Amino acid sequence: MNLKDLAKILGISETTVSRALNGYPEVSERTRERVLAAAKAAGYRPNPMARSLAVGRTNIVGIIYPLLPNDLADPMFLDIVGGMSEALEAQQMDMIIAPASPAHEFRSYERMVTGRRVDGLIVGRTKLYDERITYLAQQGLPFVAHGRTLLQQPHAWFDYDNEAGMRLAVARLLSLGHQRVGLISAAPEMTFVRQRIDSFHAAMGEAGLAVDPDNLIDNAHDRRAGYQAMQRLLARTPRPSAVIVDNHMSGVGAVRALLDAGIDIGREVSLIVWGVMEDSLAGYNVTTVHQPEPRRAGAKMIEMLFALIDGTPPAELQELWQPVLLPGETAGPVPSH
């Protein structure tokens, strides 16, 4: 059954049937309901290409991503993308991931927007003052930022509460008697990293504890960097009695460094990692700051993008989900000696 056949059955024009199926406002609600009921009864499925031409859409959502070597082995990233894909498939839409070098990432956004290659974008790894967000807001292309910024333009965003998660980690270690706490973090120009670092300083300060700057190591975003950062902390005198790692890819390297140094994790040095690590990689039940339901988070971002496309104001589409602390064997009381 095609559009022409459906119009013939209903006794109305193909144009009216097409407009009813595509939600044009000039079609009366009574006619729309009649067309939709007849289409369902006849098993009519619209031609995606024809529909996209009719409504000026591509039926594609894009992600421009400066992929790092570990991204495709990152279960969190894959879960979120999987949730996005499932939500789009349910709407007969597709997703493209366009890798871009950091130096030319902005140009990729310009090409995607000026060519109208997608109906909307998901913007990842947001920065505090993010030129991509400013540009997209000015251009009017629907987008959802995965992460917050300090920009004043109202825009849709989804995030986990980075400040709250870090406070959970610090509170857990302080309750176990730790005072010399180290922090290994990723690149501080990214919003989530800066939020976690600032929250670490605030939580330690509220407890009346000074933060030794030599116990803070940033730009650790993969296993190798996490390994090297932990080696540096272990070489300090006195070394931290506990360490928080703000991303799970570095966390795997940090665990490996502790094991290679013969450290009894949770007894000699405690460790909390942000993000669930695969047991096969770490070999330990790691105390974790967990961001729950990443697949549902991916689907939520697509749901928000659909709402934007349908006219919901961006300022009404801002979601902040709460992380949880998962107890494990790697965070124990401060050593007595």
C-alpha positions as CSV (number, residue, x, y, z in Angstrom):
1,M,0.0,0.0,0.0
2,N,1.3,3.4,-1.0
3,L,0.2,7.0,-0.4
4,K,-1.8,7.1,-3.6
5,D,-3.8,3.9,-2.6
6,L,-4.4,5.2,0.9
7,A,-5.8,8.5,-0.5
8,K,-8.0,6.6,-2.9
9,I,-9.5,4.5,-0.1
10,L,-10.2,7.7,2.0
11,G,-11.5,9.6,-1.0
12,I,-9.3,12.6,-0.3
13,S,-6.3,14.1,-2.0
14,E,-2.8,12.7,-1.7
15,T,-1.6,16.1,-0.4
16,T,-4.1,16.1,2.4
17,V,-3.2,12.5,3.4
18,S,0.5,13.4,3.4
19,R,0.0,16.5,5.5
20,A,-2.1,14.6,8.0
21,L,0.5,11.9,8.3
22,N,3.3,14.5,8.8
23,G,1.4,16.6,11.4
24,Y,0.8,19.8,9.4
25,P,-1.3,22.1,11.5
26,E,-3.7,23.1,8.7
27,V,-5.2,19.6,8.7
28,S,-8.2,19.3,11.0
29,E,-7.9,17.0,14.0
30,R,-10.9,15.0,12.7
31,T,-9.3,14.4,9.3
32,R,-5.9,13.6,10.9
33,E,-7.5,11.0,13.1
34,R,-9.3,9.5,10.2
35,V,-6.1,9.3,8.1
36,L,-4.1,7.8,10.9
37,A,-6.7,5.2,11.6
38,A,-7.0,4.2,8.0
39,A,-3.2,4.0,7.6
40,K,-3.0,1.7,10.7
41,A,-5.8,-0.5,9.5
42,A,-4.3,-0.8,6.0
43,G,-0.7,-1.5,7.3
44,Y,0.6,1.6,5.5
45,R,4.2,2.5,6.2
46,P,5.5,5.9,4.9
47,N,8.5,5.9,2.6
48,P,11.2,7.4,4.8
49,M,13.0,9.2,1.9
50,A,9.7,10.7,0.6
51,R,8.7,11.8,4.1
52,S,12.1,13.4,4.7
53,L,11.8,15.4,1.5
54,A,8.2,16.4,2.3
55,V,9.1,17.8,5.8
56,G,12.6,19.0,5.0
57,R,14.2,16.5,7.3
58,T,17.1,14.0,7.0
59,N,15.9,11.5,9.6
60,I,19.5,11.5,10.9
61,V,20.9,12.6,14.3
62,G,24.6,13.3,14.4
63,I,27.4,13.2,16.9
64,I,30.7,14.9,16.0
65,Y,33.3,13.3,18.3
66,P,37.1,13.7,18.6
67,L,37.5,10.0,19.4
68,L,40.2,9.1,21.7
69,P,42.0,5.7,21.4
70,N,40.1,4.3,24.4
71,D,36.6,5.5,23.4
72,L,35.7,2.4,21.5
73,A,36.7,0.2,24.4
74,D,34.8,2.4,26.9
75,P,31.7,0.5,28.1
76,M,30.1,3.7,29.4
77,F,30.4,5.4,26.0
78,L,29.1,2.3,24.1
79,D,26.1,2.0,26.5
80,I,25.1,5.6,26.0
81,V,25.5,5.4,22.2
82,G,23.5,2.1,22.3
83,G,20.7,3.8,24.1
84,M,20.6,6.6,21.6
85,S,20.6,4.1,18.7
86,E,17.7,2.1,20.1
87,A,15.6,5.3,20.7
88,L,16.3,6.4,17.1
89,E,15.5,3.0,15.6
90,A,12.1,3.1,17.3
91,Q,11.4,6.3,15.3
92,Q,12.9,4.9,12.0
93,M,15.8,7.3,12.2
94,D,19.5,6.8,12.0
95,M,22.6,8.1,13.8
96,I,26.0,9.0,12.4
97,I,29.1,9.4,14.5
98,A,31.6,11.7,12.7
99,P,35.1,11.4,14.1
100,A,37.0,14.7,14.0
101,S,40.5,15.7,15.1
102,P,40.5,18.2,18.0
103,A,42.1,20.8,15.8
104,H,39.3,20.7,13.1
105,E,36.3,19.7,15.2
106,F,34.7,23.1,14.9
107,R,34.9,23.1,11.1
108,S,33.1,19.7,11.2
109,Y,30.2,21.5,13.1
110,E,30.1,24.2,10.5
111,R,29.9,21.7,7.6
112,M,27.2,19.7,9.3
113,V,25.1,22.8,10.0
114,T,25.5,24.6,6.7
115,G,24.9,21.4,4.7
116,R,21.8,20.5,6.9
117,R,23.1,17.0,7.0
118,V,21.3,16.1,10.2
119,D,18.1,17.0,12.0
120,G,19.9,17.5,15.3
121,L,23.1,17.0,17.2
122,I,24.3,15.5,20.4
123,V,27.3,17.5,21.7
124,G,29.7,15.6,23.9
125,R,32.6,16.5,26.2
126,T,31.4,20.0,26.8
127,K,33.8,22.7,27.9
128,L,33.2,25.5,30.4
129,Y,33.0,28.2,27.6
130,D,32.1,26.0,24.6
131,E,32.2,27.7,21.2
132,R,30.3,24.8,19.7
133,I,27.3,25.4,22.0
134,T,27.4,29.2,21.2
135,Y,27.5,28.5,17.4
136,L,24.7,25.9,17.4
137,A,22.5,28.1,19.5
138,Q,23.0,31.0,17.0
139,Q,22.4,28.7,14.0
140,G,19.1,27.3,15.4
141,L,19.9,23.7,14.8
142,P,18.4,21.5,17.5
143,F,21.0,20.0,19.8
144,V,21.4,18.5,23.3
145,A,24.7,19.0,25.2
146,H,25.9,15.9,27.1
147,G,27.3,18.0,29.9
148,R,26.9,21.6,31.2
149,T,28.7,24.8,30.4
150,L,29.0,28.3,32.0
151,L,27.4,29.9,28.9
152,Q,24.4,32.1,29.3
153,Q,22.5,31.0,26.2
154,P,19.6,28.8,27.2
155,H,20.2,25.3,25.7
156,A,19.2,21.8,26.3
157,W,21.6,19.6,28.3
158,F,21.8,16.3,30.1
159,D,24.3,15.6,32.8
160,Y,25.1,13.6,35.9
161,D,25.7,15.6,39.1
162,N,29.5,15.7,39.1
163,E,29.7,17.9,42.3
164,A,27.5,15.5,44.2
165,G,29.4,12.4,43.1
166,M,32.7,13.8,44.2
167,R,31.3,14.7,47.6
168,L,30.1,11.1,48.0
169,A,33.7,9.9,47.3
170,V,35.4,12.4,49.6
171,A,32.8,11.8,52.4
172,R,33.4,8.0,52.2
173,L,37.2,8.4,52.5
174,L,36.9,11.0,55.4
175,S,34.6,8.6,57.2
176,L,37.4,6.0,57.1
177,G,39.9,8.4,58.6
178,H,41.8,9.5,55.5
179,Q,43.2,13.0,55.4
180,R,45.9,12.8,52.7
181,V,43.8,12.3,49.7
182,G,45.1,12.4,46.1
183,L,43.1,13.1,42.9
184,I,43.8,11.9,39.4
185,S,41.7,13.6,36.8
186,A,41.2,14.1,33.1
187,A,41.7,17.3,31.1
188,P,40.5,20.2,33.3
189,E,39.2,22.3,30.4
190,M,36.3,19.8,30.2
191,T,33.3,20.8,32.3
192,F,32.8,17.5,34.1
193,V,36.5,17.5,35.1
194,R,36.5,21.0,36.4
195,Q,33.2,20.4,38.4
196,R,34.7,17.3,40.0
197,I,38.0,19.1,40.9
198,D,36.2,22.1,42.3
199,S,33.9,19.8,44.3
200,F,37.0,17.9,45.7
201,H,38.6,21.2,46.9
202,A,35.3,22.3,48.5
203,A,34.6,19.0,50.3
204,M,38.1,18.8,51.7
205,G,38.0,22.5,52.7
206,E,34.7,22.1,54.5
207,A,36.3,19.2,56.5
208,G,39.2,21.6,57.5
209,L,41.7,19.7,55.4
210,A,44.4,21.3,53.2
211,V,44.8,20.0,49.7
212,D,48.4,19.3,48.7
213,P,48.7,20.5,45.1
214,D,51.4,17.8,44.5
215,N,48.7,15.2,45.2
216,L,46.6,16.5,42.3
217,I,47.5,15.1,38.8
218,D,45.4,16.0,35.7
219,N,45.3,15.2,32.0
220,A,45.0,11.5,32.8
221,H,42.3,10.2,30.4
222,D,43.5,6.7,29.6
223,R,45.2,3.6,31.2
224,R,48.7,4.7,30.5
225,A,48.2,8.1,32.0
226,G,46.4,6.7,35.0
227,Y,49.2,4.2,35.5
228,Q,51.9,7.0,35.4
229,A,49.8,9.3,37.6
230,M,49.5,6.7,40.3
231,Q,53.2,5.9,40.1
232,R,53.9,9.6,40.8
233,L,51.6,9.6,43.8
234,L,53.2,6.5,45.2
235,A,56.7,8.0,44.9
236,R,55.7,10.9,47.2
237,T,56.8,11.2,50.8
238,P,54.4,10.9,52.6
239,R,52.2,9.5,49.9
240,P,48.4,9.8,49.9
241,S,46.7,7.2,52.0
242,A,43.8,7.3,49.5
243,V,43.3,8.3,45.9
244,I,40.2,9.3,43.8
245,V,40.3,8.8,40.0
246,D,37.7,10.8,38.2
247,N,37.4,8.6,35.1
248,H,37.3,4.8,34.8
249,M,39.7,4.5,31.9
250,S,42.5,6.1,34.0
251,G,41.2,4.0,36.9
252,V,42.2,0.8,35.2
253,G,45.8,2.0,34.9
254,A,45.8,3.3,38.5
255,V,44.8,-0.2,39.7
256,R,47.5,-1.8,37.6
257,A,50.1,0.6,39.0
258,L,49.1,-0.3,42.6
259,L,49.2,-4.0,41.9
260,D,52.6,-3.7,40.2
261,A,53.9,-1.9,43.2
262,G,52.8,-4.6,45.5
263,I,50.2,-2.4,47.3
264,D,47.4,-4.1,49.2
265,I,44.6,-2.0,47.8
266,G,42.1,-1.0,50.5
267,R,44.6,-1.6,53.3
268,E,47.8,0.2,52.4
269,V,46.2,2.7,49.9
270,S,42.5,3.2,49.3
271,L,41.0,3.9,45.9
272,I,37.7,5.2,44.6
273,V,37.1,5.4,40.8
274,W,34.5,7.4,39.0
275,G,32.7,4.9,36.6
276,V,32.3,1.2,36.7
277,M,35.3,-0.8,35.5
278,E,35.1,-4.2,33.9
279,D,36.1,-6.8,36.5
280,S,38.2,-8.6,33.9
281,L,40.3,-5.4,33.5
282,A,40.7,-4.5,37.1
283,G,40.4,-7.8,38.9
284,Y,39.0,-6.0,42.0
285,N,35.6,-5.1,43.4
286,V,36.4,-1.4,43.1
287,T,34.6,1.2,45.2
288,T,32.9,3.3,42.6
289,V,31.1,6.5,41.9
290,H,28.5,5.1,39.5
291,Q,26.4,6.9,36.9
292,P,23.3,4.7,36.7
293,E,21.5,3.5,33.6
294,P,23.7,4.8,30.8
295,R,21.6,3.2,28.1
296,R,18.5,5.0,29.4
297,A,20.6,8.2,29.6
298,G,21.4,7.9,25.9
299,A,17.7,7.3,25.1
300,K,16.8,10.3,27.3
301,M,19.0,12.6,25.3
302,I,17.3,11.5,22.0
303,E,13.9,12.1,23.7
304,M,15.0,15.6,24.6
305,L,16.2,16.2,21.0
306,F,12.9,15.1,19.6
307,A,11.2,17.5,22.0
308,L,13.4,20.4,20.7
309,I,12.6,19.5,17.1
310,D,8.9,19.6,18.1
311,G,9.2,23.1,19.5
312,T,9.8,22.7,23.3
313,P,12.0,25.7,24.5
314,P,15.6,24.6,25.3
315,A,15.4,26.0,28.8
316,E,12.7,23.5,29.6
317,L,15.0,20.6,28.6
318,Q,17.7,20.3,31.2
319,E,18.2,17.0,33.1
320,L,20.5,16.4,36.1
321,W,20.7,12.8,37.2
322,Q,22.3,11.7,40.5
323,P,25.3,9.3,40.8
324,V,25.5,6.7,43.5
325,L,28.5,5.3,45.5
326,L,28.9,1.6,45.1
327,P,30.9,0.2,48.1
328,G,33.8,-2.1,47.2
329,E,36.9,-3.6,48.7
330,T,39.3,-0.9,47.6
331,A,38.3,1.7,50.2
332,G,39.3,0.8,53.7
333,P,40.3,2.5,57.0
334,V,43.4,4.6,57.0
335,P,46.5,2.6,57.9
336,S,47.5,2.8,61.5
337,H,51.2,3.1,60.8
